[in-house]
Amino acid sequence: MRFRAKIVDLGCLNHFTREPLVHGGNFFDEFQMEGVAADHNEIYLELTPENLSRALKTAQNAKTVKIKLTNKHCPCLTVAVELPSLSSSSRIVTHDIPVGVIPRKLWTDFREPTVPDFDVSIYLPVLKTMKSVVERMKNISNHVVIEANLKGEMNLKIETDLVCITTHFKDLGNPPWASEDASQDRDSENMAEARIDIKKLLQFLAGQQVNPTKALCNIVHNRIVHFILLHEDVSLQYFIPALS
């Protein structure tokens, strides 16, 4: 297995070093890769994002950045940063980031799961507002019911032996394809719902440090909740299975 890439273009350098964990795209002026086999030209690596982020902070004023898969006592993603210098010689800062190489037999664990046809698709409210509501609900129940319809309405509900609390969101809007893809027999006011682990929902809301251009929620009734965060260059998806 081999991998190496080089970035020279200033615009690509700025984009890549400032938002490496959010945006995707083709940044590289040079790119070479040999996967595990000719018929499986891929390499799956596991790393700590913070290590890569720290390494790329030194590259924000770089002339070039080279990234290479190496073996230095353990598999590493080596980032070589060429920095400007007042002398004729360049300054090279090298970071060796330990990585785990995922064996091919486990690759299926990282494939994007397929989603059954959803019953409702709806735009989410402001994520910070939603997070604030869920944080308060977490102190009362371990589960939350998320329900929505094709009239732009979404509810978050918790129920215990002592209390029932519902937060209503209205006028959220539905994506234009929602009514086309949903069942033709479905009444627009009927709610599709799923009861999910409230901690998993909070992990999703607390983990989003970026501002998506749009945030969507797809619900397959009593089966799964599928969140999509749309950015300029990439989409992030999060799946939470429904509880029985």
Backbone as JSON, one array per atom type, in Angstrom:
{
  "sequence": "MRFRAKIVDLGCLNHFTREPLVHGGNFFDEFQMEGVAADHNEIYLELTPENLSRALKTAQNAKTVKIKLTNKHCPCLTVAVELPSLSSSSRIVTHDIPVGVIPRKLWTDFREPTVPDFDVSIYLPVLKTMKSVVERMKNISNHVVIEANLKGEMNLKIETDLVCITTHFKDLGNPPWASEDASQDRDSENMAEARIDIKKLLQFLAGQQVNPTKALCNIVHNRIVHFILLHEDVSLQYFIPALS",
  "N": [[0.84, -1.19, 0.0], [0.53, 2.19, -0.84], [0.67, 5.7, -0.49], [0.69, 9.06, -1.41], [0.66, 12.6, -1.52], [0.57, 15.98, -2.73], [0.35, 19.44, -2.13], [0.33, 22.53, -3.67], [-0.88, 24.78, -4.76], [-2.0, 27.93, -3.69], [-4.62, 28.69, -2.98], [-5.87, 26.2, -2.62], [-4.29, 25.25, -0.52], [-4.96, 27.05, 1.55], [-7.69, 26.49, 1.86], [-7.67, 23.74, 2.51], [-6.06, 23.57, 4.84], [-7.4, 25.08, 6.7], [-9.95, 24.03, 6.95], [-9.95, 21.13, 7.18], [-11.39, 18.94, 8.18], [-13.97, 19.23, 7.59], [-14.68, 20.02, 4.98], [-14.7, 18.59, 1.7], [-13.11, 17.56, -1.39], [-11.02, 18.16, -4.32], [-7.87, 18.8, -3.64], [-5.25, 18.46, -4.37], [-2.15, 18.91, -6.06], [-0.44, 16.95, -6.88], [-0.95, 13.45, -6.84], [-0.79, 10.17, -5.74], [-1.61, 6.79, -5.41], [-1.61, 3.46, -4.26], [-3.64, 0.9, -3.68], [-4.78, -1.79, -1.49], [-5.01, -3.89, -3.22], [-5.11, -4.65, -6.75], [-7.73, -4.82, -7.63], [-9.01, -3.69, -5.54], [-8.54, -0.82, -5.02], [-8.06, 0.89, -2.66], [-7.51, 2.47, 0.53], [-8.06, 2.17, 3.9], [-7.96, 4.13, 6.69], [-7.54, 4.79, 10.17], [-7.6, 7.44, 12.42], [-6.74, 9.96, 14.91], [-8.6, 12.82, 14.84], [-7.84, 15.29, 15.99], [-5.06, 15.2, 16.04], [-4.32, 15.4, 13.35], [-5.41, 17.88, 12.82], [-3.86, 19.57, 14.47], [-1.37, 19.26, 13.25], [-1.81, 20.43, 10.76], [-2.2, 23.04, 11.4], [0.28, 24.24, 11.46], [0.69, 24.57, 8.83], [-0.55, 26.69, 7.66], [0.62, 28.94, 6.56], [2.21, 27.9, 4.65], [4.49, 26.96, 1.96], [4.39, 24.6, 0.49], [2.66, 21.48, 1.01], [3.16, 18.18, 1.88], [1.81, 14.95, 2.0], [2.05, 11.72, 3.23], [1.85, 8.18, 3.39], [3.51, 6.34, 5.74], [5.88, 4.13, 7.4], [6.92, 4.14, 10.44], [8.11, 2.71, 12.91], [5.48, 2.32, 13.5], [2.46, 2.36, 11.52], [2.11, 5.49, 9.89], [0.76, 8.7, 9.11], [2.46, 10.9, 7.43], [3.11, 14.27, 7.53], [4.6, 16.71, 5.76], [5.67, 19.91, 5.96], [6.5, 22.67, 4.11], [7.95, 25.62, 4.9], [8.05, 29.23, 4.49], [11.19, 30.95, 4.17], [13.81, 33.22, 5.15], [16.29, 32.76, 4.18], [18.04, 31.05, 1.49], [17.53, 28.39, 1.69], [14.92, 26.05, 2.48], [12.57, 25.69, 5.19], [11.6, 22.8, 6.76], [8.97, 21.29, 8.34], [8.05, 18.42, 10.0], [5.48, 16.15, 10.66], [4.59, 13.2, 12.22], [1.91, 11.27, 12.19], [0.32, 8.87, 14.02], [-1.48, 6.1, 12.68], [-4.17, 3.79, 12.24], [-4.4, 0.94, 10.25], [-7.08, -0.21, 8.53], [-8.16, -3.48, 8.18], [-9.11, -5.27, 5.18], [-11.26, -7.01, 5.5], [-12.89, -5.76, 7.28], [-13.93, -3.59, 6.03], [-16.58, -3.37, 5.2], [-17.9, -2.53, 7.44], [-17.67, 0.16, 7.41], [-19.0, 1.16, 5.29], [-21.38, 3.3, 3.72], [-24.55, 3.18, 5.1], [-27.58, 1.79, 3.74], [-30.69, 3.47, 3.24], [-34.03, 2.94, 4.08], [-37.07, 3.71, 2.23], [-38.2, 6.82, 3.23], [-40.74, 8.1, 5.46], [-41.28, 10.71, 6.13], [-39.71, 13.79, 5.38], [-37.99, 16.56, 6.61], [-36.99, 19.95, 7.22], [-34.62, 20.83, 9.71], [-34.92, 22.66, 12.84], [-33.04, 25.54, 14.12], [-29.94, 24.31, 15.09], [-28.67, 24.8, 17.55], [-30.78, 25.68, 19.13], [-32.38, 23.41, 19.16], [-30.63, 21.65, 20.44], [-30.49, 22.81, 22.99], [-33.08, 22.34, 23.93], [-33.16, 19.51, 23.97], [-31.14, 18.94, 25.81], [-32.31, 19.77, 28.22], [-34.42, 17.99, 28.33], [-33.06, 15.59, 28.65], [-32.48, 15.36, 31.32], [-34.73, 14.32, 32.37], [-35.69, 12.07, 31.03], [-34.56, 9.02, 29.41], [-35.12, 8.62, 26.82], [-36.41, 9.9, 23.74], [-39.08, 10.97, 21.72], [-39.18, 11.69, 18.37], [-41.03, 13.37, 16.05], [-42.63, 14.14, 12.94], [-44.26, 15.88, 10.2], [-45.63, 16.36, 6.87], [-46.24, 19.0, 6.72], [-44.42, 20.76, 7.61], [-44.08, 20.58, 10.36], [-42.69, 19.67, 13.48], [-42.16, 17.68, 16.36], [-40.75, 17.22, 19.6], [-40.82, 14.82, 22.06], [-41.13, 13.68, 25.4], [-41.95, 11.1, 27.66], [-42.89, 10.02, 30.82], [-43.73, 8.15, 33.8], [-44.59, 10.13, 35.42], [-44.7, 12.58, 34.06], [-45.38, 14.34, 31.0], [-43.92, 15.82, 28.3], [-43.82, 18.08, 25.63], [-42.23, 19.62, 22.94], [-42.87, 21.93, 20.44], [-42.26, 22.54, 17.01], [-42.8, 24.69, 14.34], [-43.6, 25.54, 10.91], [-41.23, 24.77, 9.62], [-40.72, 23.77, 7.17], [-40.6, 21.59, 4.31], [-38.43, 19.57, 2.31], [-38.41, 19.93, -1.28], [-38.62, 17.47, -2.59], [-39.84, 15.85, -0.77], [-42.68, 15.39, -0.61], [-42.97, 14.09, -3.0], [-41.43, 11.76, -2.82], [-42.42, 10.52, -0.58], [-45.02, 8.33, 0.66], [-47.81, 8.16, -1.46], [-50.29, 7.91, -0.4], [-50.25, 9.11, 2.02], [-51.41, 11.3, 4.48], [-50.82, 14.77, 4.71], [-50.78, 15.88, 7.24], [-50.39, 13.84, 9.01], [-48.32, 12.36, 11.44], [-45.06, 11.02, 11.3], [-43.06, 8.98, 13.32], [-40.37, 8.27, 15.64], [-38.93, 6.57, 18.32], [-36.14, 7.29, 20.15], [-32.78, 6.92, 21.49], [-31.97, 9.32, 23.78], [-29.47, 10.28, 24.46], [-27.9, 9.64, 22.26], [-29.02, 11.31, 20.35], [-28.33, 13.76, 21.46], [-25.55, 13.59, 21.32], [-25.19, 13.8, 18.57], [-26.14, 16.43, 18.15], [-24.46, 17.92, 19.84], [-22.01, 17.44, 18.74], [-21.72, 18.87, 16.41], [-19.83, 21.23, 15.18], [-19.91, 22.99, 13.2], [-21.53, 25.21, 10.87], [-24.13, 24.23, 9.09], [-25.38, 24.66, 5.74], [-27.89, 23.72, 5.24], [-30.03, 21.66, 7.22], [-31.35, 18.49, 7.56], [-33.96, 16.16, 8.38], [-34.86, 12.85, 8.11], [-37.44, 10.54, 8.54], [-38.17, 7.21, 9.13], [-40.94, 5.55, 9.86], [-41.09, 4.43, 13.13], [-38.68, 3.09, 12.8], [-36.14, 4.28, 12.0], [-34.13, 7.26, 12.35], [-32.81, 9.67, 10.29], [-30.35, 11.9, 9.86], [-29.21, 14.7, 7.97], [-26.62, 16.85, 7.22], [-26.01, 19.52, 5.28], [-23.38, 20.96, 3.52], [-21.32, 23.38, 1.85], [-19.45, 21.95, 0.35], [-19.69, 19.28, 1.04], [-21.62, 16.58, 2.47], [-22.85, 15.54, 5.64], [-23.85, 12.64, 7.33], [-26.04, 11.09, 9.7], [-27.15, 8.42, 11.57], [-29.75, 7.18, 13.58], [-31.04, 4.46, 15.15], [-34.44, 3.38, 15.72], [-35.98, 2.7, 18.88], [-37.43, -0.22, 20.28]],
  "CA": [[0.0, 0.0, 0.0], [1.27, 3.44, -0.91], [-0.12, 6.91, -0.66], [1.39, 10.32, -1.26], [-0.03, 13.72, -2.17], [1.27, 17.24, -2.57], [-0.45, 20.64, -2.39], [1.14, 23.71, -3.94], [-1.77, 25.9, -5.03], [-2.24, 28.7, -2.47], [-6.04, 28.61, -2.64], [-6.13, 24.86, -2.08], [-3.63, 25.19, 0.78], [-5.77, 27.79, 2.53], [-8.94, 25.76, 2.07], [-7.41, 22.45, 3.13], [-5.49, 23.68, 6.19], [-8.33, 25.73, 7.62], [-11.16, 23.24, 7.14], [-9.67, 19.79, 6.67], [-12.27, 17.91, 8.69], [-15.34, 19.55, 7.24], [-14.9, 20.11, 3.54], [-14.04, 17.64, 0.83], [-12.77, 18.15, -2.68], [-9.72, 17.83, -4.88], [-6.94, 19.84, -3.24], [-3.87, 18.06, -4.58], [-1.48, 19.1, -7.35], [0.08, 15.62, -7.2], [-1.63, 12.44, -6.04], [-0.48, 8.8, -6.12], [-2.07, 5.82, -4.43], [-1.74, 2.05, -4.59], [-4.43, 0.3, -2.61], [-4.38, -3.11, -0.99], [-4.95, -4.82, -4.35], [-5.48, -3.98, -8.0], [-9.19, -4.76, -7.72], [-9.49, -2.94, -4.38], [-7.57, 0.29, -4.95], [-8.47, 1.74, -1.56], [-6.83, 2.31, 1.82], [-8.88, 2.67, 5.0], [-7.12, 4.49, 7.83], [-8.19, 5.33, 11.37], [-6.69, 8.36, 13.11], [-7.35, 10.93, 15.81], [-8.72, 14.06, 14.07], [-7.12, 16.4, 16.6], [-3.64, 15.12, 15.66], [-4.2, 15.95, 12.0], [-5.71, 19.31, 12.9], [-2.68, 20.26, 15.02], [-0.31, 19.25, 12.25], [-2.13, 21.34, 9.67], [-2.13, 24.44, 11.86], [1.6, 24.76, 11.1], [0.77, 24.67, 7.37], [-1.43, 27.74, 7.16], [1.41, 29.89, 5.76], [3.22, 27.06, 4.0], [4.7, 27.01, 0.51], [3.84, 23.33, 0.01], [2.36, 20.46, 2.01], [3.21, 16.82, 1.36], [1.22, 13.96, 2.9], [2.51, 10.41, 2.77], [1.69, 7.05, 4.29], [4.85, 5.82, 6.04], [5.94, 3.14, 8.47], [7.98, 4.55, 11.36], [7.8, 1.93, 14.11], [4.07, 2.0, 13.34], [1.95, 3.12, 10.36], [1.95, 6.93, 10.17], [0.49, 9.65, 8.06], [3.51, 11.89, 7.6], [2.79, 15.56, 6.92], [5.81, 17.53, 5.63], [5.25, 21.29, 5.67], [7.59, 23.56, 3.69], [7.62, 26.98, 5.34], [8.9, 30.29, 3.92], [12.43, 31.23, 4.91], [14.55, 34.39, 4.65], [17.48, 32.26, 3.49], [17.75, 30.32, 0.25], [17.07, 27.03, 2.02], [13.57, 25.98, 3.03], [12.37, 25.06, 6.5], [10.64, 21.7, 6.66], [8.43, 20.79, 9.6], [7.47, 17.11, 9.72], [4.62, 15.56, 11.69], [4.26, 11.79, 12.01], [0.64, 11.03, 12.88], [0.02, 7.43, 14.04], [-2.77, 5.71, 12.11], [-4.48, 2.37, 12.2], [-4.79, 0.48, 8.92], [-8.25, -1.06, 8.68], [-8.08, -4.63, 7.26], [-10.17, -5.28, 4.17], [-12.42, -7.77, 5.97], [-13.73, -4.87, 8.1], [-14.34, -2.43, 5.25], [-18.05, -3.26, 5.11], [-18.39, -1.81, 8.63], [-17.54, 1.6, 7.18], [-19.78, 1.55, 4.12], [-22.56, 4.1, 4.01], [-25.72, 2.28, 5.15], [-28.72, 2.14, 2.89], [-31.82, 3.99, 4.0], [-35.32, 2.6, 3.47], [-37.86, 4.88, 1.85], [-38.65, 7.52, 4.43], [-42.14, 8.54, 5.5], [-41.3, 12.18, 6.22], [-38.45, 14.53, 5.34], [-38.28, 17.91, 7.09], [-35.84, 20.75, 7.62], [-34.48, 20.95, 11.17], [-34.79, 24.02, 13.38], [-31.66, 25.91, 14.46], [-29.4, 23.19, 15.87], [-28.41, 25.24, 18.93], [-32.08, 25.69, 19.83], [-32.77, 22.01, 19.35], [-29.73, 21.09, 21.46], [-30.9, 23.34, 24.3], [-34.3, 21.63, 24.33], [-32.83, 18.11, 24.26], [-30.35, 18.91, 27.05], [-33.24, 19.83, 29.35], [-35.19, 16.74, 28.36], [-32.18, 14.5, 29.08], [-32.52, 15.27, 32.78], [-36.01, 13.74, 32.78], [-35.91, 10.77, 30.4], [-33.47, 8.47, 28.6], [-35.59, 8.45, 25.46], [-37.19, 11.0, 23.18], [-39.81, 10.68, 20.48], [-39.12, 12.75, 17.39], [-42.08, 13.15, 15.06], [-42.76, 15.24, 11.98], [-45.2, 15.62, 9.11], [-45.34, 17.03, 5.6], [-46.68, 20.4, 6.79], [-43.35, 21.53, 8.25], [-44.22, 20.55, 11.82], [-41.9, 18.66, 14.17], [-42.3, 17.68, 17.81], [-39.88, 16.41, 20.45], [-41.67, 14.44, 23.19], [-40.69, 12.7, 26.39], [-43.05, 10.63, 28.5], [-42.55, 9.18, 31.96], [-44.91, 7.86, 34.62], [-44.99, 11.33, 36.15], [-44.8, 13.79, 33.26], [-45.31, 14.26, 29.53], [-43.48, 17.14, 27.83], [-43.68, 18.16, 24.17], [-41.8, 20.89, 22.34], [-43.39, 22.01, 19.09], [-41.61, 23.42, 16.03], [-43.7, 24.86, 13.2], [-43.13, 26.3, 9.73], [-39.85, 24.4, 9.31], [-40.63, 23.5, 5.73], [-40.21, 20.25, 3.85], [-37.72, 19.61, 1.03], [-39.34, 19.79, -2.41], [-38.8, 16.08, -2.98], [-40.45, 15.08, 0.32], [-44.02, 14.93, -0.96], [-42.87, 13.21, -4.16], [-40.86, 10.47, -2.43], [-43.22, 9.9, 0.48], [-46.17, 7.56, 0.19], [-48.86, 9.0, -2.05], [-51.49, 7.77, 0.41], [-50.0, 9.7, 3.33], [-51.97, 12.62, 4.76], [-49.72, 15.68, 5.04], [-50.8, 16.22, 8.67], [-50.06, 12.67, 9.81], [-46.96, 12.35, 11.96], [-44.19, 9.84, 11.35], [-42.3, 9.15, 14.55], [-39.41, 7.25, 16.07], [-38.47, 6.72, 19.72], [-34.7, 7.06, 20.05], [-31.95, 7.18, 22.66], [-31.79, 10.78, 23.85], [-28.03, 10.56, 24.51], [-27.38, 9.6, 20.88], [-29.45, 12.54, 19.69], [-27.53, 14.86, 22.0], [-24.21, 13.46, 20.75], [-25.25, 14.37, 17.23], [-26.3, 17.89, 18.24], [-23.29, 18.52, 20.5], [-20.8, 17.22, 17.94], [-21.68, 19.68, 15.2], [-19.13, 22.5, 15.42], [-19.96, 23.76, 11.96], [-22.85, 25.73, 10.54], [-24.53, 23.72, 7.79], [-26.27, 25.51, 4.96], [-29.21, 23.16, 5.5], [-30.03, 20.46, 8.05], [-32.56, 17.74, 7.27], [-34.27, 14.96, 9.16], [-35.74, 11.87, 7.47], [-37.96, 9.59, 9.52], [-38.87, 6.0, 8.72], [-41.81, 5.37, 11.03], [-40.74, 3.4, 14.11], [-37.52, 2.31, 12.39], [-34.86, 4.98, 11.99], [-34.06, 8.7, 12.11], [-31.65, 9.9, 9.43], [-30.04, 13.33, 9.79], [-28.27, 15.1, 6.92], [-26.13, 18.22, 7.29], [-25.52, 19.9, 3.96], [-22.41, 22.04, 3.48], [-21.0, 23.82, 0.5], [-18.64, 20.96, -0.37], [-19.84, 17.9, 1.51], [-22.76, 16.33, 3.35], [-22.6, 14.65, 6.76], [-25.06, 11.9, 7.64], [-26.04, 10.49, 11.03], [-28.27, 7.5, 11.68], [-30.11, 6.72, 14.93], [-32.13, 3.49, 15.04], [-35.55, 3.52, 16.67], [-36.06, 1.71, 19.95], [-38.68, -0.96, 20.23]],
  "C": [[0.88, 1.24, 0.0], [0.3, 4.6, -1.09], [0.79, 8.12, -0.49], [0.63, 11.39, -2.04], [0.72, 15.0, -1.85], [0.33, 18.38, -2.95], [0.5, 21.82, -2.56], [0.26, 24.95, -4.11], [-2.17, 26.61, -3.74], [-3.7, 28.61, -2.03], [-6.4, 27.28, -2.03], [-5.5, 24.69, -0.7], [-4.47, 25.86, 1.85], [-7.04, 27.03, 2.87], [-8.7, 24.49, 2.88], [-6.95, 22.6, 4.58], [-6.44, 24.33, 7.18], [-9.57, 24.9, 7.89], [-10.98, 21.81, 6.69], [-10.68, 18.74, 7.07], [-13.71, 18.14, 8.3], [-15.56, 19.42, 5.75], [-14.14, 19.02, 2.8], [-13.63, 18.33, -0.46], [-11.39, 17.71, -3.14], [-8.75, 18.97, -4.62], [-5.55, 19.65, -3.86], [-3.37, 18.36, -5.99], [-0.87, 17.79, -7.83], [-0.6, 14.61, -6.3], [-1.29, 11.07, -6.59], [-0.95, 7.86, -5.02], [-2.09, 4.43, -5.02], [-2.45, 1.39, -3.43], [-3.96, -1.09, -2.24], [-4.28, -4.14, -2.1], [-5.42, -4.07, -5.59], [-6.99, -3.83, -8.13], [-9.82, -4.08, -6.51], [-8.51, -1.79, -4.12], [-8.01, 1.32, -3.92], [-7.6, 1.47, -0.35], [-7.74, 2.93, 2.87], [-7.97, 2.9, 6.21], [-7.99, 5.04, 8.97], [-7.19, 6.21, 12.1], [-7.47, 9.27, 14.04], [-7.41, 12.27, 15.1], [-7.91, 15.22, 14.64], [-5.64, 16.39, 16.22], [-3.42, 15.7, 14.27], [-4.44, 17.46, 12.02], [-4.52, 20.11, 13.43], [-1.56, 20.34, 14.0], [-0.56, 20.29, 11.16], [-2.16, 22.81, 10.1], [-0.78, 25.06, 11.5], [1.71, 25.01, 9.6], [-0.02, 25.84, 6.8], [-0.69, 28.81, 6.37], [2.48, 29.16, 4.94], [3.35, 27.35, 2.51], [4.14, 25.75, -0.14], [3.54, 22.45, 1.22], [2.37, 19.1, 1.32], [2.65, 15.87, 2.41], [1.55, 12.58, 2.35], [2.23, 9.37, 3.83], [3.05, 6.39, 4.49], [4.75, 4.76, 7.13], [7.15, 3.46, 9.34], [7.68, 3.95, 12.73], [6.33, 1.52, 14.13], [3.58, 2.75, 12.1], [1.68, 4.58, 10.76], [1.49, 7.65, 8.91], [1.47, 10.8, 8.29], [3.17, 13.15, 6.82], [4.07, 16.4, 6.94], [5.41, 18.91, 5.14], [6.48, 22.11, 5.31], [7.18, 25.0, 3.99], [8.53, 28.01, 4.67], [10.11, 30.55, 4.8], [13.11, 32.45, 4.29], [15.81, 33.97, 3.9], [17.06, 31.52, 2.23], [17.23, 28.91, 0.51], [15.68, 27.09, 2.67], [13.59, 25.36, 4.43], [11.28, 24.01, 6.34], [10.24, 21.27, 8.07], [7.69, 19.49, 9.3], [6.68, 16.61, 10.92], [4.33, 14.11, 11.3], [3.02, 11.46, 12.86], [0.34, 9.53, 12.86], [-1.38, 7.16, 13.49], [-2.94, 4.21, 12.26], [-4.94, 2.0, 10.81], [-5.93, -0.52, 9.1], [-8.15, -2.23, 7.7], [-9.31, -4.71, 6.35], [-11.41, -6.02, 4.66], [-13.37, -6.92, 6.81], [-14.27, -3.68, 7.31], [-15.86, -2.25, 5.2], [-18.63, -2.53, 6.31], [-18.41, -0.31, 8.41], [-18.28, 2.07, 5.93], [-20.99, 2.38, 4.57], [-23.79, 3.19, 4.01], [-26.8, 2.75, 4.19], [-29.89, 2.57, 3.76], [-33.1, 3.55, 3.31], [-36.07, 3.87, 3.07], [-38.44, 5.54, 3.09], [-40.11, 7.92, 4.31], [-42.25, 10.05, 5.49], [-39.89, 12.7, 6.12], [-38.77, 15.98, 5.69], [-36.99, 18.64, 7.39], [-35.82, 20.86, 9.13], [-34.5, 22.41, 11.59], [-33.32, 24.33, 13.64], [-31.1, 24.87, 15.42], [-29.12, 23.57, 17.32], [-29.69, 25.25, 19.75], [-32.52, 24.27, 20.14], [-31.92, 21.35, 20.43], [-30.14, 21.54, 22.85], [-32.13, 22.61, 24.82], [-33.97, 20.2, 24.76], [-32.02, 17.99, 25.54], [-31.26, 18.96, 28.28], [-34.05, 18.55, 29.47], [-34.37, 15.57, 28.89], [-32.22, 14.3, 30.59], [-33.78, 14.57, 33.28], [-36.19, 12.33, 32.25], [-34.69, 10.34, 29.6], [-33.85, 8.35, 27.12], [-36.38, 9.67, 25.02], [-37.86, 10.52, 21.91], [-39.69, 11.9, 19.58], [-40.14, 12.42, 16.32], [-42.21, 14.37, 14.17], [-43.78, 14.85, 10.92], [-44.79, 16.41, 7.88], [-45.9, 18.45, 5.54], [-45.66, 21.25, 7.53], [-43.42, 21.57, 9.76], [-43.4, 19.4, 12.4], [-42.07, 18.81, 15.66], [-41.22, 16.81, 18.43], [-40.67, 16.11, 21.71], [-40.93, 13.48, 24.12], [-41.88, 12.36, 27.27], [-42.49, 9.74, 29.6], [-43.84, 8.9, 32.73], [-45.45, 9.13, 35.28], [-45.28, 12.54, 35.25], [-44.74, 13.47, 31.77], [-45.01, 15.66, 29.02], [-43.28, 17.08, 26.32], [-43.23, 19.55, 23.77], [-42.18, 20.88, 20.87], [-42.55, 22.96, 18.24], [-42.53, 23.48, 14.81], [-43.02, 25.64, 12.09], [-41.66, 26.01, 9.4], [-39.66, 24.19, 7.81], [-40.18, 22.08, 5.45], [-39.47, 20.38, 2.53], [-38.69, 19.38, -0.12], [-39.59, 18.36, -2.83], [-39.59, 15.27, -1.96], [-41.82, 14.52, -0.07], [-44.0, 13.98, -2.15], [-42.42, 11.81, -3.76], [-41.69, 9.75, -1.38], [-44.41, 9.16, -0.14], [-47.27, 8.49, -0.3], [-50.14, 8.94, -1.22], [-51.37, 8.47, 1.76], [-50.64, 11.08, 3.43], [-50.86, 13.53, 5.24], [-49.66, 16.03, 6.51], [-50.41, 15.05, 9.56], [-48.58, 12.68, 10.19], [-46.29, 10.99, 11.75], [-43.29, 10.03, 12.56], [-41.32, 8.01, 14.77], [-38.97, 7.58, 17.49], [-37.0, 6.34, 19.75], [-34.02, 7.36, 21.38], [-31.61, 8.66, 22.7], [-30.3, 11.15, 23.9], [-27.42, 10.55, 23.12], [-27.79, 10.84, 20.11], [-28.62, 13.72, 20.17], [-26.09, 14.79, 21.49], [-24.15, 14.05, 19.36], [-25.3, 15.89, 17.29], [-25.07, 18.56, 18.84], [-22.04, 18.41, 19.64], [-20.69, 18.09, 16.72], [-21.1, 21.06, 15.5], [-19.18, 23.42, 14.2], [-21.39, 24.21, 11.71], [-23.26, 25.23, 9.16], [-25.41, 24.72, 7.05], [-27.71, 25.04, 5.1], [-29.04, 21.92, 6.36], [-31.38, 19.78, 7.88], [-32.72, 16.56, 8.21], [-35.24, 14.1, 8.36], [-36.17, 10.85, 8.51], [-38.62, 8.42, 8.8], [-39.63, 5.54, 9.95], [-41.42, 4.14, 11.86], [-39.53, 2.55, 13.72], [-36.2, 3.07, 12.52], [-35.07, 6.48, 11.8], [-32.74, 8.97, 11.4], [-31.45, 11.41, 9.3], [-29.03, 13.58, 8.68], [-27.92, 16.57, 7.14], [-25.48, 18.55, 5.96], [-24.6, 21.1, 4.07], [-22.13, 22.39, 2.02], [-20.32, 22.72, -0.3], [-18.93, 19.51, -0.01], [-21.11, 17.8, 2.34], [-22.34, 15.34, 4.43], [-23.92, 13.96, 7.12], [-24.91, 11.2, 8.99], [-27.31, 9.67, 11.16], [-28.51, 7.13, 13.15], [-31.26, 5.73, 14.79], [-33.21, 3.72, 16.08], [-35.5, 2.4, 17.7], [-37.42, 1.0, 19.87], [-39.59, -0.56, 21.38]]
}
